[in-house]
Amino acid sequence: MTGQALPGRLCDCTSSEKALFTSFLLMVGIGYAMAMIYLYTSHAGHDEQPGVSIEDIADNYYGNRSGTRLEAAIRGPMAAYIDTDARNEIVAWLKSGASAGGYESAVQPILERSCTGCHNPGSGLPVPDLTTFAAVQQVAEVDLGQSLHTLMKLSHIHLFGIGLLLFAVGLIFRLAVMRPWLKVSLIVLPFAAMLADILAWFLTKRDPVYAYVVVVSGGLLGLSLTVQVLVSLWQLWIPPRAAAHSGPA
């Protein structure tokens, strides 16, 4: 019994293989675009300026040592869930010392209206409890950024999840026709960039200057993945000139 040989080039793939690879690559591309939009909306505005800046990235990992965790949250990832007037009132309460009296008269009604639907012990979500003054006090402390526990959790999720994704895309891209050194570089680069990115999270936790490494390594990861996806899609359906005499359909 003889099996069909694996294709040596993307243009040699069968129609079913082309359909499978194309569907997967399109889902990867769309998923990555959604991830970038999520990162933008999560980090934008930490420094009260439009767009995502180095300061926004540094605040996420190093924290805003001049503010509190609650202030950082309502100015950053939770800003969409609370209106400007309510946000300013909470910030004013934090700046004035976060007293119990101010909490009961002004802050508690805002939190009950906008936050405690998710931020309560019964929600089952990994979010701070905001239903009592004692619980709110814990996030009214100086913002030290992501905790080491959170960084460790995110690290292993990204290493396993994105690592498998890069492996699958690389298996398809290895069939592309291009110079061997360039192909190898494009296959290895996203893995190296991901490791540098995750290492930079922990370094930025210690010193905000490493936020530049987070941005550069994340950019290299996105660029190399984008090139792999686009080149693979192109050569699946449009054979390179050197491979115009493609194999089975």
N, C-alpha and C positions, 0 to 999 in steps of 0.2 A: 504494500500500500504506500503510495507516494503522496506527500502533501505539497501544497502550493508554496513556492518560495516567497519569502517576504520581499516586498518591493525595495529596490535600491534607491529610488528617488520618489519624491512626492508625486511627480507626474506619472509614475508607473503604478500608482495605487488603483485598485478597482473602483467602480462607481460607489459601491457600498462603503468602502473605506474612505473615499473622499467625502461622502455624506456624513459619516461618523466624525471624522476629523474636523470638518467644517463646522458642524453643530457644536462640538466641544470647544473649539477655538473661539467661536462667536460668543458662547456663554462665558468663557473666561474673560474676553474683552469687555462685555457688558458688565459682568460682575466686578471687574477691576475698576471700571468707570464709576459704578455705584459706590465702591469703597472709597474712592477719592472724593466723591461728593460728600460722603458721610464724614470723612476726616476734616474736610473743609468746614462743614457746618458745626462740627464738634469743637474745633480749635479757633475758628475765626472770632475776633472780637474780645479775646482775653485782655488785650491792652487797650480796649476801647477805640481801636482804629479799624477801618474796614479791611477785609482780607485777612490772610494768614501771614504772620510775620515770624521772625526768629524769636521774638519775645513771647509770642503765643505758644510756640513749641517749648521754649524754656519753662514757661509757667506751668505747662502740663506735667513736666517731670520734676523740675526743681521747686516749683511752687512760686507763689507770690508772697515772699517773706514779709511784705509790708501789709498784707491783707489776711483774710481768713478763708478757710475752705468753703464756707457758705457763700461768701462774696464771690470767690472765684467760680463757683458753680452757677450762680444766678447771672453772672456776667458772661459766662462761657457756654458750656453744653446745655444748661437748663434755661438759657435766656429766652427761648421761644415759648416757654410755658408760663412766663410771668410778665406782666406789663411793666412799662418803664416807671410809672409812678410808684407801683408796689415795690419794684426793685430798689428804687432810690430810698424808699422808706426803710427797707430792711438794712441797706448799707448805712444809713444814718443811725439806725439803732446799734449796729455793730460798732461804728466809730465812737458812739457815745458811751460804750462800755458794756453793752448787751445785758442790761438789767432785767430782772424778773418783771418789774412793773411795766416796762416798755414792751416786753414780750407779750404780756397778757392783753394790753390795750391796743397795740398796733400790729405786732408781728404775727401772733397766733391766728387771727382771722385771715391774714393773707396766706399763710401756710396751709390752713385748712381748705381754703378755696382753690389754691393752685398746686399744692404739692403733696399733701398727705394721702391723696388717692393712691399713689404709688409708694410714697415714703412712709410706710407703716409696717409694724412687725408681721402683720398677717398677709402681706402682699406676696411673700415668697421671693421677692426680687433682691439682688445683692446691692441694695442702696441704703443709705443712712436713714434711721428713724427720725422723723421730724414731728412726732405727735405730742411730745412733752418738752417742757423747758430743759429738763436735765439732758434729754437726747440732743436738743438743738445746741446746747452748750458745747457738746463734743465737736461739732462742726463750726463753732464760732471761735475756734482756736486759730493760731497762725497757720496759713496754708503752706504745707511742706511738699505739695505735689503728690504724685502717685506714691503709694506705699511700696515697700520692697515686696510684700506679699502679692500685691496686684501686678507688679512688674514680672514676678516669677510666673504668675498664672498666664499673663499675656504672652510671655516669652515662649512657653512650651506650646501654647495654642498656635502661635505663628510659626514656630519651627516645624511642628508636625503638619499643620494644615497647608501653609504656603510651600513648605518643602515638597510635599506630595504633588501639589499643583504644578510647581516648577519642573518636577520630574516628568509628569505626564506631558506637559508642553514640550519639554526637551526631547522626549521620545519621538514626537512628531517632527520637530525641527531638525533632528539629526539627519533626516532624509532630504533636507534642502540642498540645492546645488550652490556652493560658494567655496571660497578658499578655505582649506581646512583650519588654518590658524584663526581665521575670523569666526568660523562656526564654533570652534572650541571655546574661544573667548566669550562669545555670546551665550553659550550654554553655562559656563562657569560663573560669569559675572553676576547674575541675579542671586545665586547662592551666596557668593562672597558679600554682595551688597546687603543681603538680608541679615547675615551674621554681624556685619559692621553696624547696621541699623539697630539691632537689638542690643548689642554691646554699648552703643552710644546712649541708649535709654538709661542704663545704669550709671554711665559716666555723667550724663546730664543731671541725674539726681544729685550728684556731688558738686558739679560745676556747670552752670548754664552755658558756658562757652561751647560745650560739646553739642549743643543744639544744632550747630552748623553741620556736624557730622550726620545727625539724624536727617537733615534736609538733603544733603548731598547723596548719602547712601540710599535713601528712599527714592530720590530721583533716578539714580542709576538702576535700581531694581525695576522701576516702572518703565524706563527707556528700553532696557534690554528685553524685558518681557513683551513690550509693545512691538519691538523689531521682530522677535521670534514669531509672534502671532501673525503680523502682517505679511512677513516673508513666506510663512507656511501657507497662508490662505492664497497668496498670489501664485505660488508655484504649484499648489494643488490643482488649479484650474487653468493657469497660463504657463505652459512649459517654458523653461529657459531656452535660449537659442541653441545652446550646446546639447539640449535634450529634446529637440523638436521631434525626433523619431521615438516618441514615448511608447511604452509597452502596453499592457492590457488596459482596457477601458474600465 
